Amino acid sequence: IYGQQAVAFVVLRAGATAGAQSLQAHIASQLAREKCPLAVYPIDALPRNARGKLRRDALQTRWHDMVGDRDGHA
């Protein structure tokens, strides 16, 4: 939607360690600048419903809770 920025939630492989800055640098090396997310957040697991589908609403709520912004803009 116009005026919004993408963010990424990343689940690391078991035993892997990486901070948000190193993940952001890796993404920047792989994607064009305009396709890079505004921020990268490592999380333990992606929220899924009973059928195993990604719960985007739960990710959006988590992001709003993290940044304290309810208007949808970063």
N, CA, C and O atoms as a Tinker XYZ file with bonds, in Angstrom:
   296  protein
     1  N      0.852000   -1.171000    0.000000    73     2
     2  CA     0.000000    0.000000    0.000000    64     1     3
     3  C      0.895000    1.229000    0.000000    63     2     4     5
     4  O      1.925000    1.257000    0.673000    81     3
     5  N      0.505000    2.221000   -0.742000    73     3     6
     6  CA     1.309000    3.422000   -0.878000    64     5     7
     7  C      1.640000    4.023000    0.477000    63     6     8     9
     8  O      0.763000    4.179000    1.327000    81     7
     9  N      2.894000    4.355000    0.673000    73     7    10
    10  CA     3.333000    4.990000    1.903000    64     9    11
    11  C      3.799000    4.034000    2.976000    63    10    12    13
    12  O      4.281000    4.472000    4.021000    81    11
    13  N      3.669000    2.745000    2.748000    73    11    14
    14  CA     4.118000    1.779000    3.735000    64    13    15
    15  C      5.467000    1.215000    3.332000    63    14    16    17
    16  O      5.829000    1.230000    2.156000    81    15
    17  N      6.206000    0.721000    4.307000    73    15    18
    18  CA     7.506000    0.109000    4.068000    64    17    19
    19  C      7.456000   -1.351000    4.484000    63    18    20    21
    20  O      6.739000   -1.715000    5.417000    81    19
    21  N      8.219000   -2.185000    3.788000    73    19    22
    22  CA     8.290000   -3.607000    4.129000    64    21    23
    23  C      9.316000   -3.822000    5.240000    63    22    24    25
    24  O     10.355000   -3.163000    5.281000    81    23
    25  N      9.008000   -4.753000    6.137000    73    23    26
    26  CA     9.964000   -5.234000    7.127000    64    25    27
    27  C     10.015000   -6.747000    6.977000    63    26    28    29
    28  O      9.113000   -7.348000    6.394000    81    27
    29  N     11.065000   -7.359000    7.501000    73    27    30
    30  CA    11.221000   -8.807000    7.384000    64    29    31
    31  C     11.371000   -9.432000    8.765000    63    30    32    33
    32  O     12.128000   -8.949000    9.607000    81    31
    33  N     10.635000  -10.512000    8.974000    73    31    34
    34  CA    10.812000  -11.342000   10.160000    64    33    35
    35  C     11.545000  -12.589000    9.693000    63    34    36    37
    36  O     11.113000  -13.249000    8.748000    81    35
    37  N     12.654000  -12.914000   10.351000    73    35    38
    38  CA    13.528000  -14.000000    9.909000    64    37    39
    39  C     13.654000  -15.040000   11.013000    63    38    40    41
    40  O     13.939000  -14.711000   12.164000    81    39
    41  N     13.436000  -16.303000   10.647000    73    39    42
    42  CA    13.648000  -17.414000   11.570000    64    41    43
    43  C     14.988000  -18.045000   11.196000    63    42    44    45
    44  O     15.171000  -18.512000   10.072000    81    43
    45  N     15.912000  -18.053000   12.140000    73    43    46
    46  CA    17.228000  -18.621000   11.885000    64    45    47
    47  C     17.193000  -20.142000   12.009000    63    46    48    49
    48  O     16.370000  -20.697000   12.737000    81    47
    49  N     18.079000  -20.793000   11.305000    73    47    50
    50  CA    18.220000  -22.246000   11.440000    64    49    51
    51  C     18.711000  -22.585000   12.840000    63    50    52    53
    52  O     19.338000  -21.764000   13.510000    81    51
    53  N     18.418000  -23.794000   13.265000    73    51    54
    54  CA    18.843000  -24.245000   14.600000    64    53    55
    55  C     20.358000  -24.100000   14.738000    63    54    56    57
    56  O     21.114000  -24.540000   13.872000    81    55
    57  N     20.787000  -23.488000   15.817000    73    55    58
    58  CA    22.207000  -23.311000   16.085000    64    57    59
    59  C     22.829000  -22.092000   15.432000    63    58    60    61
    60  O     23.972000  -21.748000   15.735000    81    59
    61  N     22.103000  -21.433000   14.542000    73    59    62
    62  CA    22.639000  -20.255000   13.859000    64    61    63
    63  C     22.458000  -19.022000   14.735000    63    62    64    65
    64  O     21.500000  -18.919000   15.502000    81    63
    65  N     23.385000  -18.102000   14.608000    73    63    66
    66  CA    23.268000  -16.832000   15.310000    64    65    67
    67  C     23.540000  -15.706000   14.328000    63    66    68    69
    68  O     24.472000  -15.767000   13.526000    81    67
    69  N     22.718000  -14.691000   14.407000    73    67    70
    70  CA    22.897000  -13.498000   13.569000    64    69    71
    71  C     22.087000  -12.378000   14.170000    63    70    72    73
    72  O     20.974000  -12.588000   14.653000    81    71
    73  N     22.641000  -11.203000   14.139000    73    71    74
    74  CA    21.934000  -10.034000   14.625000    64    73    75
    75  C     21.189000   -9.358000   13.491000    63    74    76    77
    76  O     21.381000   -9.686000   12.320000    81    75
    77  N     20.348000   -8.423000   13.847000    73    75    78
    78  CA    19.549000   -7.710000   12.851000    64    77    79
    79  C     20.433000   -6.982000   11.836000    63    78    80    81
    80  O     20.116000   -6.945000   10.647000    81    79
    81  N     21.546000   -6.402000   12.311000    73    79    82
    82  CA    22.426000   -5.665000   11.394000    64    81    83
    83  C     23.105000   -6.579000   10.389000    63    82    84    85
    84  O     23.220000   -6.221000    9.216000    81    83
    85  N     23.557000   -7.751000   10.820000    73    83    86
    86  CA    24.205000   -8.661000    9.872000    64    85    87
    87  C     23.186000   -9.232000    8.893000    63    86    88    89
    88  O     23.511000   -9.456000    7.727000    81    87
    89  N     21.957000   -9.469000    9.351000    73    87    90
    90  CA    20.913000   -9.933000    8.433000    64    89    91
    91  C     20.582000   -8.853000    7.406000    63    90    92    93
    92  O     20.412000   -9.144000    6.222000    81    91
    93  N     20.492000   -7.611000    7.865000    73    91    94
    94  CA    20.210000   -6.495000    6.953000    64    93    95
    95  C     21.320000   -6.374000    5.905000    63    94    96    97
    96  O     21.037000   -6.149000    4.728000    81    95
    97  N     22.573000   -6.521000    6.323000    73    95    98
    98  CA    23.695000   -6.434000    5.383000    64    97    99
    99  C     23.639000   -7.567000    4.365000    63    98   100   101
   100  O     23.905000   -7.349000    3.183000    81    99
   101  N     23.295000   -8.771000    4.810000    73    99   102
   102  CA    23.184000   -9.906000    3.892000    64   101   103
   103  C     22.073000   -9.671000    2.872000    63   102   104   105
   104  O     22.257000   -9.904000    1.677000    81   103
   105  N     20.932000   -9.212000    3.347000    73   103   106
   106  CA    19.816000   -8.940000    2.437000    64   105   107
   107  C     20.202000   -7.862000    1.425000    63   106   108   109
   108  O     19.890000   -7.976000    0.240000    81   107
   109  N     20.876000   -6.824000    1.896000    73   107   110
   110  CA    21.297000   -5.744000    1.002000    64   109   111
   111  C     22.251000   -6.234000   -0.075000    63   110   112   113
   112  O     22.279000   -5.689000   -1.178000    81   111
   113  N     23.034000   -7.264000    0.240000    73   111   114
   114  CA    23.960000   -7.802000   -0.763000    64   113   115
   115  C     23.247000   -8.686000   -1.786000    63   114   116   117
   116  O     23.800000   -8.978000   -2.846000    81   115
   117  N     22.023000   -9.113000   -1.472000    73   115   118
   118  CA    21.294000  -10.026000   -2.345000    64   117   119
   119  C     20.179000   -9.360000   -3.154000    63   118   120   121
   120  O     19.792000   -9.865000   -4.208000    81   119
   121  N     19.669000   -8.245000   -2.674000    73   119   122
   122  CA    18.525000   -7.597000   -3.309000    64   121   123
   123  C     18.869000   -6.191000   -3.777000    63   122   124   125
   124  O     19.804000   -5.562000   -3.282000    81   123
   125  N     18.093000   -5.718000   -4.737000    73   123   126
   126  CA    18.222000   -4.326000   -5.158000    64   125   127
   127  C     17.802000   -3.428000   -3.992000    63   126   128   129
   128  O     16.976000   -3.826000   -3.171000    81   127
   129  N     18.357000   -2.238000   -3.918000    73   127   130
   130  CA    18.102000   -1.332000   -2.801000    64   129   131
   131  C     16.610000   -1.072000   -2.592000    63   130   132   133
   132  O     16.144000   -1.037000   -1.453000    81   131
   133  N     15.864000   -0.890000   -3.672000    73   131   134
   134  CA    14.440000   -0.584000   -3.541000    64   133   135
   135  C     13.609000   -1.777000   -3.063000    63   134   136   137
   136  O     12.452000   -1.608000   -2.678000    81   135
   137  N     14.187000   -2.978000   -3.086000    73   135   138
   138  CA    13.479000   -4.172000   -2.627000    64   137   139
   139  C     13.863000   -4.595000   -1.213000    63   138   140   141
   140  O     13.276000   -5.529000   -0.667000    81   139
   141  N     14.832000   -3.924000   -0.623000    73   139   142
   142  CA    15.275000   -4.271000    0.724000    64   141   143
   143  C     14.257000   -3.810000    1.761000    63   142   144   145
   144  O     13.702000   -2.717000    1.647000    81   143
   145  N     14.012000   -4.637000    2.769000    73   143   146
   146  CA    13.102000   -4.218000    3.835000    64   145   147
   147  C     13.710000   -3.093000    4.665000    63   146   148   149
   148  O     14.929000   -2.953000    4.760000    81   147
   149  N     12.842000   -2.308000    5.252000    73   147   150
   150  CA    13.275000   -1.201000    6.096000    64   149   151
   151  C     14.016000   -1.709000    7.327000    63   150   152   153
   152  O     14.985000   -1.094000    7.773000    81   151
   153  N     13.560000   -2.832000    7.875000    73   151   154
   154  CA    14.179000   -3.417000    9.067000    64   153   155
   155  C     14.039000   -4.932000    9.010000    63   154   156   157
   156  O     13.160000   -5.468000    8.337000    81   155
   157  N     14.930000   -5.609000    9.735000    73   155   158
   158  CA    14.909000   -7.073000    9.809000    64   157   159
   159  C     14.838000   -7.456000   11.286000    63   158   160   161
   160  O     15.600000   -6.950000   12.110000    81   159
   161  N     13.909000   -8.359000   11.605000    73   159   162
   162  CA    13.712000   -8.794000   12.983000    64   161   163
   163  C     13.869000  -10.304000   13.080000    63   162   164   165
   164  O     13.037000  -11.035000   12.542000    81   163
   165  N     14.908000  -10.793000   13.747000    73   163   166
   166  CA    15.019000  -12.236000   13.970000    64   165   167
   167  C     13.991000  -12.663000   15.023000    63   166   168   169
   168  O     13.868000  -12.020000   16.065000    81   167
   169  N     13.254000  -13.745000   14.752000    73   167   170
   170  CA    12.267000  -14.270000   15.694000    64   169   171
   171  C     12.440000  -15.779000   15.803000    63   170   172   173
   172  O     13.071000  -16.405000   14.951000    81   171
   173  N     11.875000  -16.356000   16.857000    73   171   174
   174  CA    12.027000  -17.791000   17.101000    64   173   175
   175  C     11.227000  -18.646000   16.128000    63   174   176   177
   176  O     11.709000  -19.685000   15.676000    81   175
   177  N     10.006000  -18.217000   15.800000    73   175   178
   178  CA     9.147000  -18.987000   14.897000    64   177   179
   179  C      8.111000  -18.066000   14.286000    63   178   180   181
   180  O      7.716000  -17.069000   14.890000    81   179
   181  N      7.674000  -18.406000   13.085000    73   179   182
   182  CA     6.613000  -17.652000   12.439000    64   181   183
   183  C      5.269000  -18.131000   12.986000    63   182   184   185
   184  O      5.069000  -19.332000   13.168000    81   183
   185  N      4.346000  -17.202000   13.249000    73   183   186
   186  CA     3.036000  -17.616000   13.745000    64   185   187
   187  C      2.225000  -18.277000   12.631000    63   186   188   189
   188  O      2.129000  -17.756000   11.519000    81   187
   189  N      1.655000  -19.416000   12.946000    73   187   190
   190  CA     0.880000  -20.164000   11.957000    64   189   191
   191  C     -0.474000  -20.529000   12.551000    63   190   192   193
   192  O     -0.621000  -20.661000   13.766000    81   191
   193  N     -1.463000  -20.690000   11.669000    73   191   194
   194  CA    -2.776000  -21.112000   12.143000    64   193   195
   195  C     -2.824000  -22.638000   12.210000    63   194   196   197
   196  O     -1.817000  -23.304000   11.970000    81   195
   197  N     -3.979000  -23.185000   12.533000    73   195   198
   198  CA    -4.125000  -24.633000   12.702000    64   197   199
   199  C     -3.831000  -25.406000   11.418000    63   198   200   201
   200  O     -3.468000  -26.581000   11.475000    81   199
   201  N     -3.981000  -24.774000   10.285000    73   199   202
   202  CA    -3.697000  -25.428000    8.996000    64   201   203
   203  C     -2.266000  -25.208000    8.521000    63   202   204   205
   204  O     -1.881000  -25.677000    7.450000    81   203
   205  N     -1.485000  -24.496000    9.318000    73   203   206
   206  CA    -0.087000  -24.271000    8.978000    64   205   207
   207  C      0.174000  -23.047000    8.123000    63   206   208   209
   208  O      1.301000  -22.823000    7.681000    81   207
   209  N     -0.857000  -22.257000    7.887000    73   207   210
   210  CA    -0.680000  -21.054000    7.071000    64   209   211
   211  C     -0.155000  -19.912000    7.932000    63   210   212   213
   212  O     -0.466000  -19.808000    9.119000    81   211
   213  N      0.639000  -19.071000    7.313000    73   211   214
   214  CA     1.229000  -17.925000    7.999000    64   213   215
   215  C      0.145000  -16.952000    8.448000    63   214   216   217
   216  O     -0.742000  -16.593000    7.674000    81   215
   217  N      0.226000  -16.530000    9.709000    73   215   218
   218  CA    -0.711000  -15.545000   10.248000    64   217   219
   219  C     -0.095000  -14.155000   10.107000    63   218   220   221
   220  O      0.607000  -13.683000   11.002000    81   219
   221  N     -0.361000  -13.512000    8.983000    73   219   222
   222  CA     0.185000  -12.189000    8.719000    64   221   223
   223  C     -0.318000  -11.156000    9.727000    63   222   224   225
   224  O      0.407000  -10.232000   10.096000    81   223
   225  N     -1.567000  -11.323000   10.169000    73   223   226
   226  CA    -2.107000  -10.383000   11.153000    64   225   227
   227  C     -1.309000  -10.437000   12.456000    63   226   228   229
   228  O     -1.096000   -9.402000   13.088000    81   227
   229  N     -0.870000  -11.616000   12.861000    73   227   230
   230  CA    -0.072000  -11.754000   14.081000    64   229   231
   231  C      1.296000  -11.097000   13.910000    63   230   232   233
   232  O      1.815000  -10.496000   14.851000    81   231
   233  N      1.882000  -11.206000   12.722000    73   231   234
   234  CA     3.165000  -10.536000   12.467000    64   233   235
   235  C      2.992000   -9.024000   12.491000    63   234   236   237
   236  O      3.828000   -8.302000   13.036000    81   235
   237  N      1.903000   -8.550000   11.896000    73   235   238
   238  CA     1.649000   -7.111000   11.895000    64   237   239
   239  C      1.463000   -6.601000   13.320000    63   238   240   241
   240  O      1.991000   -5.545000   13.669000    81   239
   241  N      0.727000   -7.326000   14.138000    73   239   242
   242  CA     0.532000   -6.951000   15.537000    64   241   243
   243  C      1.855000   -6.949000   16.276000    63   242   244   245
   244  O      2.134000   -6.041000   17.058000    81   243
   245  N      2.670000   -7.963000   16.031000    73   243   246
   246  CA     3.983000   -8.040000   16.689000    64   245   247
   247  C      4.849000   -6.845000   16.311000    63   246   248   249
   248  O      5.520000   -6.262000   17.164000    81   247
   249  N      4.833000   -6.486000   15.043000    73   247   250
   250  CA     5.616000   -5.334000   14.586000    64   249   251
   251  C      5.118000   -4.058000   15.247000    63   250   252   253
   252  O      5.919000   -3.254000   15.723000    81   251
   253  N      3.802000   -3.863000   15.282000    73   251   254
   254  CA     3.253000   -2.668000   15.926000    64   253   255
   255  C      3.657000   -2.617000   17.394000    63   254   256   257
   256  O      3.982000   -1.547000   17.908000    81   255
   257  N      3.642000   -3.758000   18.072000    73   255   258
   258  CA     4.049000   -3.805000   19.478000    64   257   259
   259  C      5.532000   -3.466000   19.642000    63   258   260   261
   260  O      5.924000   -2.840000   20.627000    81   259
   261  N      6.350000   -3.880000   18.679000    73   259   262
   262  CA     7.790000   -3.635000   18.758000    64   261   263
   263  C      8.123000   -2.162000   18.557000    63   262   264   265
   264  O      8.963000   -1.610000   19.268000    81   263
   265  N      7.469000   -1.529000   17.593000    73   263   266
   266  CA     7.819000   -0.149000   17.257000    64   265   267
   267  C      6.880000    0.873000   17.875000    63   266   268   269
   268  O      7.181000    2.067000   17.877000    81   267
   269  N      5.744000    0.421000   18.401000    73   267   270
   270  CA     4.823000    1.339000   19.046000    64   269   271
   271  C      4.131000    2.289000   18.092000    63   270   272   273
   272  O      3.749000    3.392000   18.483000    81   271
   273  N      3.962000    1.874000   16.835000    73   271   274
   274  CA     3.363000    2.727000   15.810000    64   273   275
   275  C      2.105000    2.052000   15.300000    63   274   276   277
   276  O      2.173000    0.941000   14.776000    81   275
   277  N      0.978000    2.689000   15.440000    73   275   278
   278  CA    -0.299000    2.083000   15.024000    64   277   279
   279  C     -0.821000    2.607000   13.701000    63   278   280   281
   280  O     -1.855000    2.132000   13.230000    81   279
   281  N     -0.151000    3.562000   13.087000    73   279   282
   282  CA    -0.709000    4.112000   11.838000    64   281   283
   283  C     -0.213000    3.378000   10.598000    63   282   284   285
   284  O     -0.589000    3.750000    9.486000    81   283
   285  N      0.617000    2.350000   10.749000    73   283   286
   286  CA     1.060000    1.561000    9.606000    64   285   287
   287  C      2.271000    2.100000    8.886000    63   286   288   289
   288  O      2.680000    1.540000    7.869000    81   287
   289  N      2.857000    3.176000    9.387000    73   287   290
   290  CA     4.048000    3.733000    8.745000    64   289   291
   291  C      5.255000    3.505000    9.626000    63   290   292   293
   292  O      5.169000    3.549000   10.853000    81   291
   293  N      6.370000    3.265000    8.987000    73   291   294
   294  CA     7.604000    3.024000    9.724000    64   293   295
   295  C      8.262000    4.322000   10.101000    63   294   296
   296  O      9.319000    4.318000   10.730000    81   295
